[in-house]
Amino acid sequence: MRRRDFIALVGGAAWPIAARAQQPKIPVIGFLSSFNEAQSAQPLAEFRRGLQENGFAEGRNVVIESRYADGRYNDLPGLAAQLAGRPADLIFASGPPAALAAKAATTAVPVVFVVGFDPVTAGLVGSLSRPGGNVTGMTLMNSVLAPKRVETLIELVPKATAIAIIVNPTSPDTIPEISEVTAAMEQRGVRLQILNARTLAEFDDAIDQLRAQPADALVVGGDPLYLTRPAEIVASVTRLSIPAIYGFREFTAAGGLISYGANRPVSYRQAGAYASRILKGEKPADLPVMQPTTFELMINLKTAKTLGVTVPDKLLARADEVIE
C-alpha cells in the first residue's frame, strides 16, 4: 500500500472516533417526589411539557431519573443524596418536603422546586427576587391564600361559630397555614378546631372526630399528601354533610363543594421552563422565584344542592368555573 493511501485510510478511520468523542453529553434531571410514581404522573407530565416547549425532549436530549418516597417523607434526604451524588445536572423537587431535602443534599447541583409555602420563610431561598445559591422555582402561595379561603367559607356559612381544619403535622406547609387560618378566624370571632392527619387512614379518623364534635364548616389543609387522593378525601369529607373548602380544583372536580388556589399545572410547566434555562447556562441564583398571577375559584353546585347550601350570587359571579 502506498504511503499516501495509508494516511488517507487511517485519517478516514479516525473521523468516526473523533465525531463520537465530540458528541455533547446528554444532561440528567433528577425528579424527586414525596409520593409514588402514579401519584406523581401529572406533575411530571406538566414538567416535561415545559421542558419540551423550551427545546428539551426526554429520550432525545435530556434524561429524567426519578426517585419516589411513596409518602415516607423521612426517606427523602437519602433519595436526594442519591441524585446529588449521581451527579444529576439538575434536581426537580415536587412539593415542600422534597424541596427541603434537595436543598439540604447539595449546594452544587441546581434545584428547581414547586412548593405551596413561602420559600423565604422556609429557608429555601434568600429572597423571591434574588434567590441566591443553587435553588429557585415556583411557589403556589397556598398558605398565604388561607385567609381568603376562610373568608369564602364564611360567605357560604355566615352564621358559623366554629370551623375545623385538617392538616398534616409532618408537612412543612402546616405551621404557616395554621398561623394564617388562626389569624383570619380570630378577626371574625370564629373558633378554630385543629385536627391532624398524616395518612389517609388518619384523615378518616379526623372526620370521625368531627362527627362526634361537629363544626359548622371545614378547611382541608394544603398538604401534598391530600392532593394525591382527591376523590378519597372528598368521599371522607362528604360523611360530615357540612360545607368544606379546599386549596385546589382537583377536589371540587372530584365532588368537593368549593376550592380556591393557584393553577398547579401552569406552575409545573413553568418549572420545566426554568429547568431548561438552567440547562442552557443560566444560574438559579439569578432566576426569581415565580408566583402565580391568577387564582381559581371553583364551585360545585351539585354538591351545594346535596348539602342544602345556598351559594350567594356574589360568590357565583366571582367563580372561574361552576359545576352544575
N, C-alpha and C positions, 0 to 999 in steps of 0.2 A: 504493500500500500504506500502511495506517495505521501510525503510528509504533509503537504497542503491538504490532502483529502483526510488524513488522520486528524489534523487540527480541527477541520470543519466538523467531522463526526463527533469528536469529543465536545466541542463547543455546543453543537446542537443537542447533545445528550444532557448537557448541564442546564439548558434552558428550563425544562420542566421542573428540575430540582429547585432552581432559583425562584421560579414562579410560585412553587408551593411554599417556599420559605417566606415569600413576601405577602402571602395571604393574611389579611387582618384578623386579629383574634376576635372571636365572637364573644361579646360581653355576657356575663351571667348575672341575672337578677334573682336574689333570694326572696321568696314570698313567705312571710312569717304570719301565721294565723293562730288565733286563740282557739279555733274550733276545727271540725273535721273537714274533709275535702268537699263533701256535699254541701255543707253549710257555708263554705267559702266560695262556692262556684260563681255566684252572681257578682260579688265584689271583684273577683279575679277576672271575670269576663269583661267588666267595665274598664278595669285597669289595662287589660290587653287592648281594648278598643282605643284607649287614649294613647297607648304606645304606637299602635298601627297608624293612627291618624297623624302621627309625627315621625313616621319613617322606620319604625321598628316592628318587625313581624316575627313572632315566635316560630322557630324552626327554620327561619331564613337568615336573620342577622342578630338574633338575641335568643338566649336560653333562659327559661324561668325554672328555678329549682325550689320546690315548696317544702315547708315544714309546718305540720299541723299539731297543735297541742290538744285538740279534741276536748276542750273545756277545762283542761288541767292547767290553770294559769301558772302553777309552780314549775311546770316543765318548760316554760318559755325562755328563761335565761339560758338553759342548756341548748335549746334549739337555735337561739340567736347566736350563741357562741359557735355552733357548728357552721352557720352561714358566714359569720365573720372570719372564721378560720379557714374556710374553703380555699381561697377567699372569694366571695362574691364581689362583683363590681358595684353593686348597689343592693340595699335591702329595702323591700317594700313591706311596711308593717301596718296591718289592718287592725284598728282598734287600740284603745289605750293600753291594755296590758302588754300587747305585742310591741307597741311603740316604746314604752319604757324599758322593756327587756332589750330591744335593739340598741337603744341609746347607751345602756349600761354595758353592752357587749363590745362596743367598738367606738373609737374616736377617729378611725381612719376611713372606714367604708362609709360612703354616703347612705343616709337613711331618709326615705320619704314615707310619711305617715298619713293616715286618715284617722282622726280621733274626734270624740264628741265634746271633750272638756277644753278648758283654757290651757293651751300648751305652755304658756309662760308661767302661770301659777304652778303647773305640774313639774316645771323644771326641764321640759323638753328643749326649749329654745330660750335665747336671751330676750328677744322681743319679737313681735309679729312682723315688723317691718325689716328688721335685721337679725335674722335668727342666730347668726354666728355658728361656729363649729361645723359639724357634719350632718346636721339634722334639719329638715324642713318638711312642709307638707300642707295638709288641709285640715281645718277644724270645722266641725258641723255646728259648733256653738250650742250643743244640746243642753248643758246645764244653765247657760245664760238665758235660754228660752223658757226655762221652768216657770218663772213668774207669769209669762204670757199664757202658759197652759193653765195655770191656776185661775187666772182672770177669765179665760174662756170657759172653764168648767163652772165657775160661779155664775157666769151668764146663763148657763144651762140650768143650774140649780141655785137660784138666788137666795133661797132660804136655808142653804147649807150651814150647819154649825160645826160639823166635823168632817174632815176629808182625810182619807188614808193615802199613803204612798208605799208602794212595794219596791224595794231596792236590793241590789246585790252588795252586801257589806264588803266583799273582797275586791270589788271593782274600783279602779281609780276615779271613775265618774261620780261615785256615790257621795263623797263628802261635799264637793261643790254643789251638787244637785240638791242635796238636803238643805244646805245653807240657803240657797236661793228660794226654795219652796217654803222654808220656815219663815223667812223674812216676808214673803208675799202673804202667807197666812196670818201672821201677826198684824200686818197692816189692815187686814179685813176682819180681825177678831174671830177667826175660824180656828178651831182646834185641829192640830195635826197628829195623826196616828201613824207611826212608822213601823213597818213590818219588813223583815229580812227574808230573802230567798236567794240562796247560792246555786240552787239547781231547780229544775222544773218540778221535781217532787216537792221541794220546799215551797215552791210557788203555790202549789195546790194546798199545802198546809197553811200558808198565809191566807189564802182565800177562805179556808175553813175557820180560821181565827176571826176573820171579818164577819163571817156568817153568825158567829157567836156574839161578837161585839160590833154591831153594824156601824158603818159610817154612811154619810149621805152621798159621797162620791169617792172616786178613786183616781189617783195618778199612778200610772205604771212607769217605773223608772227606765232610764235610757240605756241600761247595761247591754252590751252586745250579745250576751247570752240570751236575753229575751228575744232579741231580734232574729235569732236563728230559728225560732219556732213560733212565729206569729199566730198560726192557726190554733196551736195548743194553748198558748197564753190567752187568746181571746175566748176559747171554749171554757177555760177555767174561770175567767172573769165573769162570763155570762151567768154562772151559777149564782152570782150575787144579786143580779137584777137591779144594779144601780149604775148610773152614768159613770163612764171611765174615759180618760183621755190618755193618749199615747204620743210618743215622740216622733213616730214615723208612719208614713202612709201604708206600709205593708200591713199594719194591724187593722186599719179601717177597711182595707181591701179584703181582709180575712173575716170581716164581720164586726169589728170593733166600732164603737159609736163615733169617735172623733179623734183626729190626730193633728198635730201641728209641729212642723220641723223642717229641716233642710232636705233638699233632694239628694239622697245618697249616691245614686248612680252618677250624677254630674260630678260630685267630689271625687269619686274613684276614677273617672275619666281624666279629670284634672291631675290626679296623682300620676297617671300614666304619662301625661304630657310633661310634667315636671321631671319624671324619671328620664324621659327622652332627652330633655335639655341637659340634664346632668351627664348622661352618657355621651353627649356631644361636646362636653367640656366645661359647662357652667358649674359653679360651686354652690352647694346647698346654702352656705353662709350668705350668699347674695340673693337668694330667691325668697321673697317674703312669704310668710305663711298665709295661705289664701283662706278667706272667709266667705261663706255663702252670701249672695246678694238677694236671693229670693227665698221665700219660705212658703210651704204649702199647708193650707188649712183644708182638711178633707172631712166631710160629714157623711155618715151612713144613715139616711132617713129610714131605711128598712129597720135598722136596729133601734132607732129612736121610737118608731111606732111600736115595736115589740116591748120596749121599756116603758111606754106611756109618757115619753118625754116630748114636750113641745119645743122645737128649736126656734128661737126668736128670729124674726125676719132680718134683723140687723146682722146676725151671725151668718145666716144663709147668704146674704148679699156679699159677705166678705170671703165666702168659701171659694177655693180654687177648683174644687171638684165635689159634686154631690152624688151619692149613690142612692137611687130611688127604687 
